[in-house]
Amino acid sequence: MGFADLHIHSAYSYDGTASISAIMKYIEDNTSLNVIAITDHDTVRGVQEAQELGPKYNLEVVPGIEISCAEGHVLGLFIDQAVPAGLPLEETVLRVGDLGGLCIAAHPMARGINSLSFAAIWNILKNPKVAKILIGIEAFNGGLVYTRRNPIVAEECRKLPLALTRNSDAHTLHMLGQGMTYFIGSTVDELRTALFDHMTLPHKKRKLTGAGVAASYVPRILLRKLGWVNWTAGPENAIAYAPLSKALGEVALTQFGQL
C-alpha cells in the first residue's frame, strides 16, 4: 500500500517557495508519501535534480510538469520534456502522449485559477486517443484557498471515467501532505498501473482551511520575491532559508537572472 502526491511545486516555479531538497526532507520527516511528482509551471528544469535526490530521501519520483494549456491547467506525468504552454487541451494531451506520458486534470473548476471545466474534459474524452492519455483528475486539491468547493468538485469527478486523485498542489512546505493518493504498491511503475486501471483513491485527511493555506503561503512568497527560499544541504541537515541562487545553482542564473 502506498501514497502519492502528484502535484508539487518547487522553487523552479515562479511561485514555489522551497528547493527540491527541502521538499524531500520535509516529506520524509513529516508524511507517509512513497511517490511524488514535481510538477512546476511549464518547466521540467527540476526533474533531473528530483530524480537524482529521490533515493537519498527514500522517495520515488515521477517526472512531470503542470502545463498551462488554452483551456486550463493539466498535469503531464512520466515525461521529462516540456510541452509548450498555450496550446489547445487536445493538442497538449496528445503531445504528452507522444512523449510517453499521462495526463491528470488539475484542480477542475477551481475559483481564481486557470482550470479546466467539466464540459471541456467530457468533450475531449470523446477522442479515443486522448482518452488513453488523460486518465486522471484531481478530485481533491489540498492547495486551494477556496477549499469548500472540493466536495462539489469531487462529486462531479466521480461521474467521469477517470482515476481519482488527491494532491497537495503544494507551493510551501507546510502544504505538503495535504493531498495524498492511495494506491496498491509503493513504486512509480505500480502507481502508473493503478492510474491506468482507475485503482487510486483520494486519501481522506484533514485539510488546511482557506485561511490556513493563505497564512502558509503569503509570508513565504514575499520572502521568495526577496530572493529567499527553504533549502537543505542534505538528508542529515536541517531546513533553513537560503538565497534562490544557492537553491537552484546555475539554473538561477539562466532562468531568473543574476540574484
C-alpha positions in Angstrom: 0.0 0.0 0.0 1.4 3.4 -0.9 0.7 7.1 -1.0 1.5 9.5 -3.8 1.3 13.3 -4.3 1.4 14.1 -8.0 1.2 17.9 -7.9 4.1 19.7 -6.1 5.7 23.0 -7.0 9.4 23.7 -6.2 11.4 26.9 -6.4 11.7 26.1 -10.1 8.2 27.5 -10.4 7.8 31.3 -10.2 5.5 30.9 -7.2 7.3 28.0 -5.4 9.0 28.7 -2.1 11.2 25.7 -1.4 14.0 23.8 -3.1 13.6 20.2 -4.2 15.9 19.1 -1.4 13.8 20.9 1.2 10.6 19.4 -0.2 12.0 15.9 0.0 13.4 16.4 3.5 10.0 17.7 4.8 8.2 14.8 3.1 10.5 12.2 4.6 10.2 13.7 8.1 6.5 14.6 8.1 4.5 12.5 5.7 3.7 8.9 4.6 4.4 9.5 1.0 6.2 6.9 -1.1 5.9 8.6 -4.6 5.9 12.2 -5.6 5.8 14.3 -8.8 7.5 17.6 -9.0 5.2 19.5 -11.4 6.5 23.0 -11.9 4.7 25.5 -14.0 5.6 25.0 -17.7 9.1 23.8 -16.9 10.9 20.5 -16.3 14.2 22.1 -15.1 13.9 20.5 -11.7 13.1 16.9 -12.9 16.6 15.6 -13.2 17.6 17.0 -9.7 14.4 15.5 -8.2 15.2 12.1 -9.7 18.8 12.2 -8.5 17.9 13.2 -5.0 14.9 10.9 -4.6 16.8 7.8 -3.3 18.6 9.9 -0.7 15.2 10.7 0.9 13.6 7.3 0.3 11.2 8.7 -2.3 10.4 7.6 -5.9 9.9 10.4 -8.3 7.6 10.8 -11.2 9.0 13.3 -13.7 6.3 15.8 -14.5 5.1 19.3 -15.3 2.0 21.5 -14.9 1.1 22.7 -18.4 -0.9 25.9 -19.0 -3.0 24.9 -22.0 -5.5 27.2 -23.6 -8.5 25.8 -21.6 -6.8 25.5 -18.2 -4.1 23.6 -16.3 -3.2 19.9 -16.8 -0.6 17.8 -15.2 1.8 15.9 -17.6 3.3 13.0 -15.8 6.1 10.5 -16.7 7.7 13.0 -19.0 11.0 14.9 -18.8 10.5 17.2 -21.7 8.4 20.4 -21.6 5.2 20.8 -23.6 4.7 24.4 -24.8 2.2 26.5 -22.9 -0.9 28.0 -24.6 -1.8 25.0 -26.9 -5.3 23.7 -27.0 -6.1 21.0 -24.5 -6.4 18.2 -27.1 -3.0 19.0 -28.7 -1.4 19.3 -25.2 -2.6 15.9 -24.1 -1.6 14.3 -27.4 1.9 15.8 -27.1 2.2 14.4 -23.6 1.2 11.0 -25.0 3.8 11.3 -27.8 6.4 11.7 -25.0 5.2 8.5 -23.3 3.3 10.3 -20.6 -0.1 10.5 -19.0 -2.2 13.5 -18.0 -4.3 14.4 -15.0 -6.7 17.3 -15.0 -5.6 19.7 -12.3 -8.0 21.4 -9.9 -11.0 21.4 -12.2 -13.4 24.3 -11.9 -11.2 26.0 -9.2 -12.1 29.6 -8.5 -9.5 32.2 -9.3 -7.2 29.7 -11.1 -6.9 28.8 -14.8 -8.7 25.5 -14.6 -10.4 23.0 -16.9 -14.2 23.0 -17.0 -16.0 19.7 -16.7 -17.5 20.4 -20.2 -14.1 20.7 -21.7 -13.0 17.4 -20.1 -16.1 15.5 -21.2 -15.7 16.8 -24.7 -12.0 15.9 -25.1 -12.6 12.4 -23.8 -14.7 11.7 -26.9 -11.4 11.3 -28.8 -10.3 7.7 -28.1 -6.6 8.7 -28.4 -7.0 11.4 -25.8 -8.9 9.1 -23.5 -5.8 6.8 -23.4 -3.7 9.6 -22.1 -5.9 11.8 -20.0 -6.6 9.1 -17.4 -7.0 11.0 -14.1 -8.4 14.0 -12.4 -7.9 15.8 -9.1 -11.0 15.1 -7.2 -9.4 17.0 -4.2 -6.8 19.7 -4.2 -5.2 20.5 -0.9 -3.7 23.8 -2.0 -6.9 25.6 -2.9 -7.8 28.7 -0.9 -11.5 28.0 -1.7 -11.4 24.5 -0.1 -15.1 24.5 0.4 -15.6 23.8 -3.3 -13.8 20.5 -3.1 -16.8 18.3 -2.1 -18.8 19.7 -5.1 -15.9 19.1 -7.5 -15.4 15.6 -6.1 -18.9 14.6 -6.8 -18.6 15.8 -10.4 -15.3 14.0 -10.8 -16.9 10.7 -9.8 -19.1 10.9 -12.8 -16.1 10.9 -15.2 -14.3 7.7 -16.4 -11.1 8.8 -14.8 -8.8 7.8 -12.0 -9.5 9.9 -8.9 -6.5 11.6 -7.2 -5.9 13.9 -4.3 -2.9 16.1 -4.5 -1.4 18.9 -2.4 -0.6 21.4 -5.2 1.9 22.5 -2.6 3.7 25.8 -3.0 5.1 25.8 0.6 6.5 23.0 2.8 3.5 23.2 5.2 1.1 22.3 2.4 2.9 19.0 1.6 0.9 16.0 2.7 -2.4 18.0 2.5 -3.2 15.8 -0.5 -2.4 12.2 -0.9 -3.5 9.5 -3.4 -3.7 5.9 -2.2 -2.7 3.1 -4.5 -1.7 -0.6 -4.2 2.1 -0.8 -4.3 4.8 1.7 -3.5 6.7 2.3 -6.7 6.4 4.6 -9.8 5.5 1.7 -12.0 2.8 0.4 -9.6 1.4 3.9 -9.4 1.2 4.1 -13.2 -0.6 0.8 -13.4 -3.0 1.9 -10.7 -3.8 5.1 -12.6 -4.4 3.2 -15.8 -6.7 0.7 -14.0 -8.5 3.5 -12.1 -7.5 1.9 -8.9 -6.5 5.0 -7.0 -8.3 6.6 -4.1 -8.2 10.1 -2.7 -6.9 9.6 0.8 -9.1 11.5 3.3 -7.1 13.8 5.5 -7.9 17.0 7.3 -7.1 19.9 5.0 -5.8 23.3 5.8 -8.6 25.8 5.7 -8.5 28.5 3.1 -7.2 30.9 5.7 -4.5 28.3 6.6 -3.4 28.0 3.0 -3.1 31.8 2.8 -1.3 32.1 6.1 1.2 29.5 5.0 1.8 31.0 1.6 1.8 34.8 1.9 4.8 35.3 4.1 6.8 32.7 2.1 6.0 34.1 -1.3 7.1 37.6 0.0 10.4 36.0 1.0 10.6 34.4 -2.4 10.2 37.7 -4.1 13.1 38.9 -2.0 15.2 36.0 -3.2 15.0 33.6 -0.3 13.5 30.0 -0.3 13.6 27.0 2.0 16.6 24.8 1.4 18.7 22.0 2.9 22.1 20.7 2.1 21.1 17.0 2.5 19.1 14.5 4.5 21.1 14.9 7.7 20.8 18.7 7.6 18.0 21.0 8.9 15.8 23.0 6.6 16.8 26.7 6.5 16.4 29.7 4.3 18.9 30.2 1.5 19.3 32.5 -1.4 17.4 31.4 -4.5 20.7 31.3 -6.4 22.0 28.7 -3.9 18.9 26.6 -4.0 18.8 26.4 -7.8 22.5 26.7 -8.6 23.3 27.5 -12.2 19.6 27.4 -13.2 19.0 30.6 -11.2 21.4 32.5 -13.4 19.7 31.5 -16.6 16.1 31.2 -15.6 15.8 34.0 -13.0 18.7 36.3 -13.8 21.6 37.3 -11.6 20.4 37.5 -8.0 
